[in-house]
């Protein structure tokens, strides 16, 4: 397998209209690509948090930013209400790097049983960064007295979440 892409990009579309199937999407004819294939707006806007866990995840992945197809990266915005959490989950195919945009979060992950299932936790403040290794169970919890927001990049175009 070639380590470098064989073309500049493969805009992901859901229909085969003369396309080639790559990474779960068909490739749009590159001559039909537009700047909007590489653009997503709105991560600056806070999301309403109304669910029982007290968080709202807004994903930017290949499904809503087709230019991500074949690039192995995606992004999320996570809004946390007071005492909100992003409960324990895993991304079986992605490492996650999280930056706190506002507030105070308790974050952590559990190592695999080959390492004794150790728990690593850290309290993060605005501007702090934390890495969750690929496939490990991890979480975030708002431990501050006001809403919080974080942004995370993931090393997969469609990172999948398992709870």
N, C-alpha and C positions, 0 to 999 in steps of 0.2 A: 504494500500500500504506500502510495506517495505521501510524504509527510506534509507537503505544501499543497494548497488547493490548485486544481488544474485550471481554474478560471477565477476571475476577481470576486465574483459573488454568485449566489444561486437564490434569487428571491423566491421564498416559499409561497406556493399557492396550493389550493386544495383540488384543483381540477387538472387533468392531464393535457389540456390544450397544447399539443405538440411539445410537452415537457418531459423531462427525465426525472424519475423518482429518486430523491436523495434525502436521507435523514428524516423520512416520514412525510415529506412534502414533495410536490412536483416543482420543478424549476421554471420560473417564468422566462420567456425569451429575453435575454439580457438587453436586446435592442428596445424592448418595451418598458424597461425599468425607468422609474421616475424618482425624484428626490423624496417623495412621500413614502416610498418603500423602505427608507432608512430613517424615518422620523416618527416619534411618539411624543405627544404633548400632555401635560397635566399632572406630572408628579409633584408639582409645587403646591397642589391643593390638598388640604387635609381631608381625610375620608371619615365619614360617620362611622362610629363604632357602636353597634347595637346587639351584637351576638353575646352569647353566654361567656365566652372566654375573654371578651374585652379587647379584641384586636381586629384589625381589618388589613388584609394583605392585598396590595395592588401589584399584579405581576406584569412585567414587560418581557414577553418572550416571543418565540417565533409565531405564535398564534395571533398576536396583535402588532408585531413589528416584523414583517416578513423578511426584511433585510438581514435579520439575525440568522437565517437558515444557513447551516454549515459552519458557523463561526464559533460554536461552542461556548456561548456566553449568554446570560440573561440578567435581569435586574428586578428587584421588588422594592416597594415602599411598604413599610409596616407602621400603621397608626395604632397606638395603644391608649386605651382609656386609663383612668386612675385604677390601679390594681389589675390592669389588663395583662394578658400574657399571650405569647405565641407558644402553645403547649408543646410538650415533647413530640418531636417528629424527626424524620430523616429524609435526606435526599440521596437515594442509592447511587446516583450517577453524578453528583456534583459536590465540590467544595464550595463553601459559602464564606464570603468576607463581608462583615457587617460594620457599618459606621453609624454612630448615634448622631442624629441631626438635632435632637432636642430632648431633654429629660434625663432620667437616670434609669438604667436597666440592669437587672441581675441576669447574666447570661451563663450558659454552661453546656457541657457535653459529657457523655459517658464513653470511655474507651471500650474497645471490644473485650470479650471475655478472655482472649489470649493475653491481655494486659491486666486482668483482674477486675474489669469493670470499674475503673477509677473515675471519679467525678471531678471535673475541672470547672470551677466557677469564678466569676469576676464581676464586680460592680463597675459599670461603665457610665461615664458622663458625656455630655455633649462634646463631639469631636473625637471620642475614643473609638478604636477599631478592634475587632476580635475576629478570629478565624475559626470556623467549624469544619473539621476535616471531613472529607467525603465519606458518606455512608454512616456516620456516627449519629446516634440519637442526641438531639440538642434542643435548647429552649431559650426563650427570653421572657422576662417578667418586668413590668413597670413597677419599680419600688419607690418612685418619687411621689410627690404630692400633687402633680399636675399631669396632663396628657404628655405622651412622648411620641417621637417618631424616629425611625431608623430606615436606612437604605442598605440593601445587600446586593452584592453581585455574586452570581453563581457560575461555575465553570461548565455549564451545559445550556444549550439553547432552549431546552424544555426539561427542567430539572426534576420534575415530579416530586410529590410529597407523599410520604407514607407516615401514617399515624399509628 
